[in-house]
Amino acid sequence: MHPELMVLSLNVTVILAAYFLVYPKFCGRDGIKIANNDLVATAIVLIISASVFWGSGREFNLIFLSVNWFWFTLITYAVIEMPLMLWYFKKHDVWASFKR
């Protein structure tokens, strides 16, 4: 499996688990809980990627840039997560939890 595809698969798996299993069950509409849990999810993805690619010197193709594993993982995670986050926040009215 190509390293880029491996990282993208990991990102998608963690994001889907977060938004369809963890957040609805443990966070609901609380934006602060979602943010804290999202930091943990992001850390999990970075730790797994680090365990595979740290010190490998492998460059990842990010459309017009070549980046290391850290930036590829972080940027692709954010890009994949953004539409799901906006959908979840709108569906569960999470934005209201920040107005307290």
Secondary structure, DSSP 8 states (H G I E B T S, - for coil): --HHHHHHHHHHHHHHHIIIIIIIIIITT-HHHHHHHHHHHHHHHHHHHHHHHTTS---EEETTEEE-HHHHHHHHHHHHHHHHHHHHHHHTTGGGGGG-
